[in-house]
Amino acid sequence: MRMMYPPVNGYPVYRRYIPIGLTLCTSVGLSVVGFVMVWNWESVQVQMELQQQADNLSTALQRSINPEGVTRRATTLIGSRFQVFMV
């Protein structure tokens, strides 16, 4: 049986590419892990900002509107509007 690439110094030729392949796979893997971590962190930050804005708006409306049922309806309406953006 004839080999396509004869061994060099007793080792197969592909063996010299193993460190390059491992380095490439490791760097791509670490980049993907970092990307996912930052994406999740950013998603949580955006959700917290939207919730804070909704809370601030709700508080401002409660202070500016009379304490009858109007305030309760307004905050319920605003809460339902922000739920659309948080999904």
PDB file of N, CA, C and O in Angstrom:
ATOM      1  N   MET A   1       0.832  -1.168   0.000  1.00  0.00           N
ATOM      2  CA  MET A   1       0.000   0.000   0.000  1.00  0.00           C
ATOM      3  C   MET A   1       0.883   1.239   0.000  1.00  0.00           C
ATOM      4  O   MET A   1       1.800   1.363   0.812  1.00  0.00           O
ATOM      5  N   ARG A   2       0.604   2.126  -0.891  1.00  0.00           N
ATOM      6  CA  ARG A   2       1.437   3.313  -1.059  1.00  0.00           C
ATOM      7  C   ARG A   2       0.830   4.501  -0.315  1.00  0.00           C
ATOM      8  O   ARG A   2      -0.367   4.754  -0.445  1.00  0.00           O
ATOM      9  N   MET A   3       1.626   5.229   0.457  1.00  0.00           N
ATOM     10  CA  MET A   3       1.156   6.404   1.193  1.00  0.00           C
ATOM     11  C   MET A   3       1.242   7.626   0.295  1.00  0.00           C
ATOM     12  O   MET A   3       2.182   7.776  -0.485  1.00  0.00           O
ATOM     13  N   MET A   4       0.242   8.502   0.417  1.00  0.00           N
ATOM     14  CA  MET A   4       0.254   9.722  -0.395  1.00  0.00           C
ATOM     15  C   MET A   4       1.347  10.674   0.065  1.00  0.00           C
ATOM     16  O   MET A   4       2.063  11.258  -0.749  1.00  0.00           O
ATOM     17  N   TYR A   5       1.467  10.825   1.387  1.00  0.00           N
ATOM     18  CA  TYR A   5       2.483  11.702   1.935  1.00  0.00           C
ATOM     19  C   TYR A   5       3.402  10.868   2.820  1.00  0.00           C
ATOM     20  O   TYR A   5       2.975  10.388   3.870  1.00  0.00           O
ATOM     21  N   PRO A   6       4.619  10.694   2.425  1.00  0.00           N
ATOM     22  CA  PRO A   6       5.519   9.875   3.239  1.00  0.00           C
ATOM     23  C   PRO A   6       5.838  10.577   4.562  1.00  0.00           C
ATOM     24  O   PRO A   6       5.851  11.807   4.620  1.00  0.00           O
ATOM     25  N   PRO A   7       6.088   9.821   5.603  1.00  0.00           N
ATOM     26  CA  PRO A   7       6.409  10.421   6.898  1.00  0.00           C
ATOM     27  C   PRO A   7       7.724  11.203   6.838  1.00  0.00           C
ATOM     28  O   PRO A   7       8.655  10.842   6.118  1.00  0.00           O
ATOM     29  N   VAL A   8       7.764  12.277   7.611  1.00  0.00           N
ATOM     30  CA  VAL A   8       8.977  13.076   7.733  1.00  0.00           C
ATOM     31  C   VAL A   8       9.548  12.802   9.118  1.00  0.00           C
ATOM     32  O   VAL A   8       8.862  12.988  10.123  1.00  0.00           O
ATOM     33  N   ASN A   9      10.781  12.367   9.173  1.00  0.00           N
ATOM     34  CA  ASN A   9      11.445  12.020  10.426  1.00  0.00           C
ATOM     35  C   ASN A   9      10.639  10.996  11.230  1.00  0.00           C
ATOM     36  O   ASN A   9      10.673  11.015  12.460  1.00  0.00           O
ATOM     37  N   GLY A  10       9.935  10.125  10.565  1.00  0.00           N
ATOM     38  CA  GLY A  10       9.176   9.082  11.242  1.00  0.00           C
ATOM     39  C   GLY A  10       7.787   9.499  11.696  1.00  0.00           C
ATOM     40  O   GLY A  10       7.056   8.667  12.234  1.00  0.00           O
ATOM     41  N   TYR A  11       7.386  10.776  11.498  1.00  0.00           N
ATOM     42  CA  TYR A  11       6.069  11.256  11.909  1.00  0.00           C
ATOM     43  C   TYR A  11       5.234  11.565  10.677  1.00  0.00           C
ATOM     44  O   TYR A  11       5.781  11.973   9.653  1.00  0.00           O
ATOM     45  N   PRO A  12       3.921  11.379  10.754  1.00  0.00           N
ATOM     46  CA  PRO A  12       3.073  11.741   9.623  1.00  0.00           C
ATOM     47  C   PRO A  12       3.127  13.247   9.372  1.00  0.00           C
ATOM     48  O   PRO A  12       3.372  14.019  10.299  1.00  0.00           O
ATOM     49  N   VAL A  13       2.903  13.667   8.137  1.00  0.00           N
ATOM     50  CA  VAL A  13       3.019  15.078   7.745  1.00  0.00           C
ATOM     51  C   VAL A  13       1.965  15.937   8.444  1.00  0.00           C
ATOM     52  O   VAL A  13       2.254  17.071   8.827  1.00  0.00           O
ATOM     53  N   TYR A  14       0.759  15.419   8.612  1.00  0.00           N
ATOM     54  CA  TYR A  14      -0.316  16.227   9.192  1.00  0.00           C
ATOM     55  C   TYR A  14      -0.039  16.615  10.642  1.00  0.00           C
ATOM     56  O   TYR A  14      -0.669  17.527  11.177  1.00  0.00           O
ATOM     57  N   ARG A  15       0.887  15.935  11.263  1.00  0.00           N
ATOM     58  CA  ARG A  15       1.151  16.181  12.680  1.00  0.00           C
ATOM     59  C   ARG A  15       1.675  17.594  12.951  1.00  0.00           C
ATOM     60  O   ARG A  15       1.489  18.117  14.051  1.00  0.00           O
ATOM     61  N   ARG A  16       2.316  18.208  11.980  1.00  0.00           N
ATOM     62  CA  ARG A  16       2.826  19.565  12.197  1.00  0.00           C
ATOM     63  C   ARG A  16       1.706  20.604  12.194  1.00  0.00           C
ATOM     64  O   ARG A  16       1.915  21.736  12.630  1.00  0.00           O
ATOM     65  N   TYR A  17       0.515  20.232  11.705  1.00  0.00           N
ATOM     66  CA  TYR A  17      -0.614  21.167  11.678  1.00  0.00           C
ATOM     67  C   TYR A  17      -1.490  21.078  12.928  1.00  0.00           C
ATOM     68  O   TYR A  17      -2.401  21.888  13.098  1.00  0.00           O
ATOM     69  N   ILE A  18      -1.232  20.125  13.788  1.00  0.00           N
ATOM     70  CA  ILE A  18      -2.034  19.961  14.995  1.00  0.00           C
ATOM     71  C   ILE A  18      -1.980  21.200  15.901  1.00  0.00           C
ATOM     72  O   ILE A  18      -3.042  21.642  16.338  1.00  0.00           O
ATOM     73  N   PRO A  19      -0.820  21.788  16.210  1.00  0.00           N
ATOM     74  CA  PRO A  19      -0.814  22.986  17.062  1.00  0.00           C
ATOM     75  C   PRO A  19      -1.591  24.152  16.444  1.00  0.00           C
ATOM     76  O   PRO A  19      -2.265  24.894  17.158  1.00  0.00           O
ATOM     77  N   ILE A  20      -1.502  24.314  15.138  1.00  0.00           N
ATOM     78  CA  ILE A  20      -2.241  25.393  14.473  1.00  0.00           C
ATOM     79  C   ILE A  20      -3.741  25.142  14.594  1.00  0.00           C
ATOM     80  O   ILE A  20      -4.501  26.064  14.890  1.00  0.00           O
ATOM     81  N   GLY A  21      -4.167  23.914  14.368  1.00  0.00           N
ATOM     82  CA  GLY A  21      -5.590  23.575  14.480  1.00  0.00           C
ATOM     83  C   GLY A  21      -6.115  23.764  15.891  1.00  0.00           C
ATOM     84  O   GLY A  21      -7.207  24.299  16.083  1.00  0.00           O
ATOM     85  N   LEU A  22      -5.343  23.326  16.884  1.00  0.00           N
ATOM     86  CA  LEU A  22      -5.768  23.497  18.267  1.00  0.00           C
ATOM     87  C   LEU A  22      -5.849  24.972  18.654  1.00  0.00           C
ATOM     88  O   LEU A  22      -6.782  25.389  19.341  1.00  0.00           O
ATOM     89  N   THR A  23      -4.875  25.752  18.214  1.00  0.00           N
ATOM     90  CA  THR A  23      -4.894  27.187  18.498  1.00  0.00           C
ATOM     91  C   THR A  23      -6.107  27.853  17.861  1.00  0.00           C
ATOM     92  O   THR A  23      -6.771  28.673  18.495  1.00  0.00           O
ATOM     93  N   LEU A  24      -6.392  27.512  16.631  1.00  0.00           N
ATOM     94  CA  LEU A  24      -7.536  28.084  15.931  1.00  0.00           C
ATOM     95  C   LEU A  24      -8.847  27.698  16.613  1.00  0.00           C
ATOM     96  O   LEU A  24      -9.702  28.555  16.840  1.00  0.00           O
ATOM     97  N   CYS A  25      -9.010  26.432  16.938  1.00  0.00           N
ATOM     98  CA  CYS A  25     -10.249  25.983  17.595  1.00  0.00           C
ATOM     99  C   CYS A  25     -10.419  26.615  18.971  1.00  0.00           C
ATOM    100  O   CYS A  25     -11.526  27.006  19.341  1.00  0.00           O
ATOM    101  N   THR A  26      -9.339  26.718  19.725  1.00  0.00           N
ATOM    102  CA  THR A  26      -9.413  27.331  21.048  1.00  0.00           C
ATOM    103  C   THR A  26      -9.785  28.797  20.963  1.00  0.00           C
ATOM    104  O   THR A  26     -10.626  29.266  21.730  1.00  0.00           O
ATOM    105  N   SER A  27      -9.174  29.530  20.042  1.00  0.00           N
ATOM    106  CA  SER A  27      -9.465  30.963  19.928  1.00  0.00           C
ATOM    107  C   SER A  27     -10.896  31.208  19.456  1.00  0.00           C
ATOM    108  O   SER A  27     -11.562  32.113  19.959  1.00  0.00           O
ATOM    109  N   VAL A  28     -11.369  30.431  18.514  1.00  0.00           N
ATOM    110  CA  VAL A  28     -12.751  30.589  18.043  1.00  0.00           C
ATOM    111  C   VAL A  28     -13.719  30.223  19.168  1.00  0.00           C
ATOM    112  O   VAL A  28     -14.717  30.916  19.368  1.00  0.00           O
ATOM    113  N   GLY A  29     -13.445  29.164  19.889  1.00  0.00           N
ATOM    114  CA  GLY A  29     -14.305  28.756  21.001  1.00  0.00           C
ATOM    115  C   GLY A  29     -14.385  29.814  22.087  1.00  0.00           C
ATOM    116  O   GLY A  29     -15.471  30.118  22.581  1.00  0.00           O
ATOM    117  N   LEU A  30     -13.236  30.381  22.465  1.00  0.00           N
ATOM    118  CA  LEU A  30     -13.231  31.435  23.478  1.00  0.00           C
ATOM    119  C   LEU A  30     -13.960  32.681  22.994  1.00  0.00           C
ATOM    120  O   LEU A  30     -14.638  33.345  23.778  1.00  0.00           O
ATOM    121  N   SER A  31     -13.827  33.003  21.719  1.00  0.00           N
ATOM    122  CA  SER A  31     -14.538  34.157  21.169  1.00  0.00           C
ATOM    123  C   SER A  31     -16.048  33.952  21.223  1.00  0.00           C
ATOM    124  O   SER A  31     -16.789  34.880  21.548  1.00  0.00           O
ATOM    125  N   VAL A  32     -16.503  32.757  20.911  1.00  0.00           N
ATOM    126  CA  VAL A  32     -17.944  32.463  20.954  1.00  0.00           C
ATOM    127  C   VAL A  32     -18.452  32.536  22.390  1.00  0.00           C
ATOM    128  O   VAL A  32     -19.520  33.095  22.638  1.00  0.00           O
ATOM    129  N   VAL A  33     -17.703  31.982  23.333  1.00  0.00           N
ATOM    130  CA  VAL A  33     -18.104  32.034  24.738  1.00  0.00           C
ATOM    131  C   VAL A  33     -18.183  33.488  25.211  1.00  0.00           C
ATOM    132  O   VAL A  33     -19.144  33.866  25.881  1.00  0.00           O
ATOM    133  N   GLY A  34     -17.194  34.297  24.871  1.00  0.00           N
ATOM    134  CA  GLY A  34     -17.212  35.718  25.244  1.00  0.00           C
ATOM    135  C   GLY A  34     -18.385  36.453  24.628  1.00  0.00           C
ATOM    136  O   GLY A  34     -19.021  37.278  25.285  1.00  0.00           O
ATOM    137  N   PHE A  35     -18.676  36.159  23.369  1.00  0.00           N
ATOM    138  CA  PHE A  35     -19.803  36.792  22.687  1.00  0.00           C
ATOM    139  C   PHE A  35     -21.120  36.482  23.387  1.00  0.00           C
ATOM    140  O   PHE A  35     -21.941  37.374  23.596  1.00  0.00           O
ATOM    141  N   VAL A  36     -21.319  35.226  23.747  1.00  0.00           N
ATOM    142  CA  VAL A  36     -22.568  34.821  24.408  1.00  0.00           C
ATOM    143  C   VAL A  36     -22.690  35.484  25.783  1.00  0.00           C
ATOM    144  O   VAL A  36     -23.772  35.926  26.166  1.00  0.00           O
ATOM    145  N   MET A  37     -21.588  35.551  26.515  1.00  0.00           N
ATOM    146  CA  MET A  37     -21.619  36.183  27.835  1.00  0.00           C
ATOM    147  C   MET A  37     -21.972  37.658  27.733  1.00  0.00           C
ATOM    148  O   MET A  37     -22.800  38.146  28.502  1.00  0.00           O
ATOM    149  N   VAL A  38     -21.361  38.373  26.803  1.00  0.00           N
ATOM    150  CA  VAL A  38     -21.641  39.799  26.636  1.00  0.00           C
ATOM    151  C   VAL A  38     -23.064  40.016  26.144  1.00  0.00           C
ATOM    152  O   VAL A  38     -23.728  40.961  26.571  1.00  0.00           O
ATOM    153  N   TRP A  39     -23.543  39.153  25.251  1.00  0.00           N
ATOM    154  CA  TRP A  39     -24.905  39.275  24.735  1.00  0.00           C
ATOM    155  C   TRP A  39     -25.925  39.121  25.873  1.00  0.00           C
ATOM    156  O   TRP A  39     -26.874  39.899  25.969  1.00  0.00           O
ATOM    157  N   ASN A  40     -25.725  38.125  26.722  1.00  0.00           N
ATOM    158  CA  ASN A  40     -26.631  37.938  27.855  1.00  0.00           C
ATOM    159  C   ASN A  40     -26.581  39.113  28.821  1.00  0.00           C
ATOM    160  O   ASN A  40     -27.622  39.580  29.284  1.00  0.00           O
ATOM    161  N   TRP A  41     -25.376  39.597  29.129  1.00  0.00           N
ATOM    162  CA  TRP A  41     -25.227  40.729  30.033  1.00  0.00           C
ATOM    163  C   TRP A  41     -25.925  41.962  29.461  1.00  0.00           C
ATOM    164  O   TRP A  41     -26.625  42.672  30.182  1.00  0.00           O
ATOM    165  N   GLU A  42     -25.737  42.213  28.179  1.00  0.00           N
ATOM    166  CA  GLU A  42     -26.355  43.372  27.536  1.00  0.00           C
ATOM    167  C   GLU A  42     -27.878  43.249  27.537  1.00  0.00           C
ATOM    168  O   GLU A  42     -28.580  44.239  27.740  1.00  0.00           O
ATOM    169  N   SER A  43     -28.383  42.057  27.315  1.00  0.00           N
ATOM    170  CA  SER A  43     -29.833  41.835  27.328  1.00  0.00           C
ATOM    171  C   SER A  43     -30.420  42.146  28.705  1.00  0.00           C
ATOM    172  O   SER A  43     -31.472  42.777  28.803  1.00  0.00           O
ATOM    173  N   VAL A  44     -29.750  41.711  29.752  1.00  0.00           N
ATOM    174  CA  VAL A  44     -30.214  41.996  31.109  1.00  0.00           C
ATOM    175  C   VAL A  44     -30.172  43.494  31.385  1.00  0.00           C
ATOM    176  O   VAL A  44     -31.085  44.035  32.010  1.00  0.00           O
ATOM    177  N   GLN A  45     -29.123  44.164  30.926  1.00  0.00           N
ATOM    178  CA  GLN A  45     -29.004  45.607  31.147  1.00  0.00           C
ATOM    179  C   GLN A  45     -30.141  46.365  30.468  1.00  0.00           C
ATOM    180  O   GLN A  45     -30.725  47.267  31.068  1.00  0.00           O
ATOM    181  N   VAL A  46     -30.458  46.012  29.233  1.00  0.00           N
ATOM    182  CA  VAL A  46     -31.533  46.681  28.499  1.00  0.00           C
ATOM    183  C   VAL A  46     -32.864  46.439  29.202  1.00  0.00           C
ATOM    184  O   VAL A  46     -33.672  47.359  29.330  1.00  0.00           O
ATOM    185  N   GLN A  47     -33.099  45.222  29.655  1.00  0.00           N
ATOM    186  CA  GLN A  47     -34.346  44.912  30.348  1.00  0.00           C
ATOM    187  C   GLN A  47     -34.453  45.707  31.648  1.00  0.00           C
ATOM    188  O   GLN A  47     -35.530  46.204  31.978  1.00  0.00           O
ATOM    189  N   MET A  48     -33.357  45.832  32.384  1.00  0.00           N
ATOM    190  CA  MET A  48     -33.372  46.611  33.619  1.00  0.00           C
ATOM    191  C   MET A  48     -33.629  48.086  33.342  1.00  0.00           C
ATOM    192  O   MET A  48     -34.354  48.736  34.096  1.00  0.00           O
ATOM    193  N   GLU A  49     -33.044  48.629  32.264  1.00  0.00           N
ATOM    194  CA  GLU A  49     -33.281  50.029  31.910  1.00  0.00           C
ATOM    195  C   GLU A  49     -34.737  50.273  31.564  1.00  0.00           C
ATOM    196  O   GLU A  49     -35.327  51.258  32.010  1.00  0.00           O
ATOM    197  N   LEU A  50     -35.322  49.384  30.770  1.00  0.00           N
ATOM    198  CA  LEU A  50     -36.734  49.544  30.412  1.00  0.00           C
ATOM    199  C   LEU A  50     -37.626  49.449  31.641  1.00  0.00           C
ATOM    200  O   LEU A  50     -38.590  50.206  31.760  1.00  0.00           O
ATOM    201  N   GLN A  51     -37.327  48.544  32.546  1.00  0.00           N
ATOM    202  CA  GLN A  51     -38.118  48.416  33.765  1.00  0.00           C
ATOM    203  C   GLN A  51     -37.994  49.669  34.616  1.00  0.00           C
ATOM    204  O   GLN A  51     -38.981  50.131  35.189  1.00  0.00           O
ATOM    205  N   GLN A  52     -36.788  50.225  34.703  1.00  0.00           N
ATOM    206  CA  GLN A  52     -36.575  51.455  35.477  1.00  0.00           C
ATOM    207  C   GLN A  52     -37.349  52.613  34.861  1.00  0.00           C
ATOM    208  O   GLN A  52     -37.958  53.401  35.585  1.00  0.00           O
ATOM    209  N   GLN A  53     -37.335  52.727  33.547  1.00  0.00           N
ATOM    210  CA  GLN A  53     -38.093  53.785  32.880  1.00  0.00           C
ATOM    211  C   GLN A  53     -39.586  53.616  33.123  1.00  0.00           C
ATOM    212  O   GLN A  53     -40.292  54.595  33.362  1.00  0.00           O
ATOM    213  N   ALA A  54     -40.067  52.385  33.064  1.00  0.00           N
ATOM    214  CA  ALA A  54     -41.489  52.135  33.312  1.00  0.00           C
ATOM    215  C   ALA A  54     -41.854  52.493  34.749  1.00  0.00           C
ATOM    216  O   ALA A  54     -42.907  53.081  34.994  1.00  0.00           O
ATOM    217  N   ASP A  55     -40.988  52.141  35.700  1.00  0.00           N
ATOM    218  CA  ASP A  55     -41.253  52.477  37.103  1.00  0.00           C
ATOM    219  C   ASP A  55     -41.262  53.982  37.313  1.00  0.00           C
ATOM    220  O   ASP A  55     -42.125  54.503  38.020  1.00  0.00           O
ATOM    221  N   ASN A  56     -40.308  54.689  36.705  1.00  0.00           N
ATOM    222  CA  ASN A  56     -40.255  56.138  36.832  1.00  0.00           C
ATOM    223  C   ASN A  56     -41.493  56.796  36.236  1.00  0.00           C
ATOM    224  O   ASN A  56     -42.051  57.719  36.828  1.00  0.00           O
ATOM    225  N   LEU A  57     -41.915  56.336  35.092  1.00  0.00           N
ATOM    226  CA  LEU A  57     -43.094  56.892  34.448  1.00  0.00           C
ATOM    227  C   LEU A  57     -44.346  56.608  35.270  1.00  0.00           C
ATOM    228  O   LEU A  57     -45.213  57.470  35.409  1.00  0.00           O
ATOM    229  N   SER A  58     -44.434  55.423  35.801  1.00  0.00           N
ATOM    230  CA  SER A  58     -45.574  55.059  36.632  1.00  0.00           C
ATOM    231  C   SER A  58     -45.637  55.927  37.893  1.00  0.00           C
ATOM    232  O   SER A  58     -46.709  56.388  38.283  1.00  0.00           O
ATOM    233  N   THR A  59     -44.494  56.141  38.518  1.00  0.00           N
ATOM    234  CA  THR A  59     -44.446  56.975  39.713  1.00  0.00           C
ATOM    235  C   THR A  59     -44.832  58.413  39.390  1.00  0.00           C
ATOM    236  O   THR A  59     -45.581  59.039  40.140  1.00  0.00           O
ATOM    237  N   ALA A  60     -44.328  58.934  38.287  1.00  0.00           N
ATOM    238  CA  ALA A  60     -44.657  60.302  37.890  1.00  0.00           C
ATOM    239  C   ALA A  60     -46.152  60.455  37.624  1.00  0.00           C
ATOM    240  O   ALA A  60     -46.754  61.458  38.008  1.00  0.00           O
ATOM    241  N   LEU A  61     -46.745  59.472  36.976  1.00  0.00           N
ATOM    242  CA  LEU A  61     -48.185  59.536  36.721  1.00  0.00           C
ATOM    243  C   LEU A  61     -48.985  59.441  38.010  1.00  0.00           C
ATOM    244  O   LEU A  61     -49.989  60.134  38.170  1.00  0.00           O
ATOM    245  N   GLN A  62     -48.555  58.599  38.918  1.00  0.00           N
ATOM    246  CA  GLN A  62     -49.272  58.476  40.185  1.00  0.00           C
ATOM    247  C   GLN A  62     -49.235  59.780  40.968  1.00  0.00           C
ATOM    248  O   GLN A  62     -50.207  60.119  41.644  1.00  0.00           O
ATOM    249  N   ARG A  63     -48.150  60.504  40.891  1.00  0.00           N
ATOM    250  CA  ARG A  63     -48.037  61.775  41.616  1.00  0.00           C
ATOM    251  C   ARG A  63     -48.817  62.887  40.943  1.00  0.00           C
ATOM    252  O   ARG A  63     -49.292  63.804  41.613  1.00  0.00           O
ATOM    253  N   SER A  64     -48.956  62.820  39.626  1.00  0.00           N
ATOM    254  CA  SER A  64     -49.589  63.927  38.918  1.00  0.00           C
ATOM    255  C   SER A  64     -51.102  63.780  38.766  1.00  0.00           C
ATOM    256  O   SER A  64     -51.795  64.771  38.535  1.00  0.00           O
ATOM    257  N   ILE A  65     -51.619  62.568  38.892  1.00  0.00           N
ATOM    258  CA  ILE A  65     -53.049  62.334  38.695  1.00  0.00           C
ATOM    259  C   ILE A  65     -53.717  62.181  40.049  1.00  0.00           C
ATOM    260  O   ILE A  65     -53.109  61.721  41.015  1.00  0.00           O
ATOM    261  N   ASN A  66     -54.986  62.578  40.100  1.00  0.00           N
ATOM    262  CA  ASN A  66     -55.716  62.479  41.375  1.00  0.00           C
ATOM    263  C   ASN A  66     -55.791  61.024  41.839  1.00  0.00           C
ATOM    264  O   ASN A  66     -55.698  60.107  41.022  1.00  0.00           O
ATOM    265  N   PRO A  67     -55.957  60.812  43.133  1.00  0.00           N
ATOM    266  CA  PRO A  67     -55.859  59.455  43.677  1.00  0.00           C
ATOM    267  C   PRO A  67     -57.076  58.559  43.438  1.00  0.00           C
ATOM    268  O   PRO A  67     -57.161  57.484  44.033  1.00  0.00           O
ATOM    269  N   GLU A  68     -58.016  58.969  42.587  1.00  0.00           N
ATOM    270  CA  GLU A  68     -59.145  58.075  42.322  1.00  0.00           C
ATOM    271  C   GLU A  68     -58.712  56.948  41.394  1.00  0.00           C
ATOM    272  O   GLU A  68     -57.520  56.667  41.266  1.00  0.00           O
ATOM    273  N   GLY A  69     -59.656  56.319  40.764  1.00  0.00           N
ATOM    274  CA  GLY A  69     -59.378  55.167  39.924  1.00  0.00           C
ATOM    275  C   GLY A  69     -58.592  55.476  38.668  1.00  0.00           C
ATOM    276  O   GLY A  69     -58.124  54.554  37.999  1.00  0.00           O
ATOM    277  N   VAL A  70     -58.433  56.751  38.324  1.00  0.00           N
ATOM    278  CA  VAL A  70     -57.714  57.129  37.107  1.00  0.00           C
ATOM    279  C   VAL A  70     -56.262  56.670  37.186  1.00  0.00           C
ATOM    280  O   VAL A  70     -55.714  56.178  36.200  1.00  0.00           O
ATOM    281  N   THR A  71     -55.647  56.824  38.333  1.00  0.00           N
ATOM    282  CA  THR A  71     -54.245  56.434  38.490  1.00  0.00           C
ATOM    283  C   THR A  71     -54.065  54.934  38.261  1.00  0.00           C
ATOM    284  O   THR A  71     -53.132  54.512  37.577  1.00  0.00           O
ATOM    285  N   ARG A  72     -54.949  54.144  38.828  1.00  0.00           N
ATOM    286  CA  ARG A  72     -54.836  52.694  38.687  1.00  0.00           C
ATOM    287  C   ARG A  72     -54.966  52.281  37.230  1.00  0.00           C
ATOM    288  O   ARG A  72     -54.221  51.417  36.768  1.00  0.00           O
ATOM    289  N   ARG A  73     -55.898  52.881  36.499  1.00  0.00           N
ATOM    290  CA  ARG A  73     -56.067  52.538  35.092  1.00  0.00           C
ATOM    291  C   ARG A  73     -54.856  52.967  34.275  1.00  0.00           C
ATOM    292  O   ARG A  73     -54.421  52.235  33.386  1.00  0.00           O
ATOM    293  N   ALA A  74     -54.307  54.140  34.563  1.00  0.00           N
ATOM    294  CA  ALA A  74     -53.153  54.640  33.803  1.00  0.00           C
ATOM    295  C   ALA A  74     -51.934  53.755  34.000  1.00  0.00           C
ATOM    296  O   ALA A  74     -51.244  53.424  33.036  1.00  0.00           O
ATOM    297  N   THR A  75     -51.664  53.371  35.236  1.00  0.00           N
ATOM    298  CA  THR A  75     -50.483  52.534  35.471  1.00  0.00           C
ATOM    299  C   THR A  75     -50.672  51.148  34.876  1.00  0.00           C
ATOM    300  O   THR A  75     -49.712  50.552  34.387  1.00  0.00           O
ATOM    301  N   THR A  76     -51.888  50.628  34.910  1.00  0.00           N
ATOM    302  CA  THR A  76     -52.142  49.330  34.283  1.00  0.00           C
ATOM    303  C   THR A  76     -51.924  49.411  32.784  1.00  0.00           C
ATOM    304  O   THR A  76     -51.330  48.516  32.183  1.00  0.00           O
ATOM    305  N   LEU A  77     -52.411  50.495  32.179  1.00  0.00           N
ATOM    306  CA  LEU A  77     -52.248  50.690  30.740  1.00  0.00           C
ATOM    307  C   LEU A  77     -50.771  50.822  30.377  1.00  0.00           C
ATOM    308  O   LEU A  77     -50.322  50.219  29.402  1.00  0.00           O
ATOM    309  N   ILE A  78     -50.017  51.595  31.140  1.00  0.00           N
ATOM    310  CA  ILE A  78     -48.587  51.782  30.859  1.00  0.00           C
ATOM    311  C   ILE A  78     -47.841  50.469  31.045  1.00  0.00           C
ATOM    312  O   ILE A  78     -46.966  50.141  30.244  1.00  0.00           O
ATOM    313  N   GLY A  79     -48.166  49.719  32.077  1.00  0.00           N
ATOM    314  CA  GLY A  79     -47.512  48.434  32.302  1.00  0.00           C
ATOM    315  C   GLY A  79     -47.750  47.478  31.158  1.00  0.00           C
ATOM    316  O   GLY A  79     -46.841  46.751  30.757  1.00  0.00           O
ATOM    317  N   SER A  80     -48.965  47.466  30.621  1.00  0.00           N
ATOM    318  CA  SER A  80     -49.240  46.573  29.501  1.00  0.00           C
ATOM    319  C   SER A  80     -48.513  47.027  28.243  1.00  0.00           C
ATOM    320  O   SER A  80     -48.115  46.190  27.433  1.00  0.00           O
ATOM    321  N   ARG A  81     -48.332  48.319  28.062  1.00  0.00           N
ATOM    322  CA  ARG A  81     -47.594  48.825  26.892  1.00  0.00           C
ATOM    323  C   ARG A  81     -46.126  48.430  26.968  1.00  0.00           C
ATOM    324  O   ARG A  81     -45.542  48.055  25.952  1.00  0.00           O
ATOM    325  N   PHE A  82     -45.513  48.504  28.154  1.00  0.00           N
ATOM    326  CA  PHE A  82     -44.103  48.179  28.279  1.00  0.00           C
ATOM    327  C   PHE A  82     -43.872  46.678  28.184  1.00  0.00           C
ATOM    328  O   PHE A  82     -42.774  46.261  27.813  1.00  0.00           O
ATOM    329  N   GLN A  83     -44.843  45.866  28.496  1.00  0.00           N
ATOM    330  CA  GLN A  83     -44.675  44.421  28.356  1.00  0.00           C
ATOM    331  C   GLN A  83     -44.416  44.032  26.914  1.00  0.00           C
ATOM    332  O   GLN A  83     -43.712  43.057  26.653  1.00  0.00           O
ATOM    333  N   VAL A  84     -44.976  44.782  25.975  1.00  0.00           N
ATOM    334  CA  VAL A  84     -44.756  44.503  24.559  1.00  0.00           C
ATOM    335  C   VAL A  84     -43.283  44.674  24.217  1.00  0.00           C
ATOM    336  O   VAL A  84     -42.732  43.883  23.451  1.00  0.00           O
ATOM    337  N   PHE A  85     -42.638  45.694  24.773  1.00  0.00           N
ATOM    338  CA  PHE A  85     -41.227  45.967  24.467  1.00  0.00           C
ATOM    339  C   PHE A  85     -40.286  45.025  25.179  1.00  0.00           C
ATOM    340  O   PHE A  85     -39.160  44.829  24.723  1.00  0.00           O
ATOM    341  N   MET A  86     -40.704  44.441  26.271  1.00  0.00           N
ATOM    342  CA  MET A  86     -39.802  43.604  27.068  1.00  0.00           C
ATOM    343  C   MET A  86     -39.762  42.167  26.571  1.00  0.00           C
ATOM    344  O   MET A  86     -38.928  41.390  27.039  1.00  0.00           O
ATOM    345  N   VAL A  87     -40.607  41.794  25.667  1.00  0.00           N
ATOM    346  CA  VAL A  87     -40.643  40.419  25.164  1.00  0.00           C
ATOM    347  C   VAL A  87     -39.562  40.187  24.167  1.00  0.00           C
ATOM    348  O   VAL A  87     -39.439  39.084  23.635  1.00  0.00           O
TER     349      VAL A  87
END
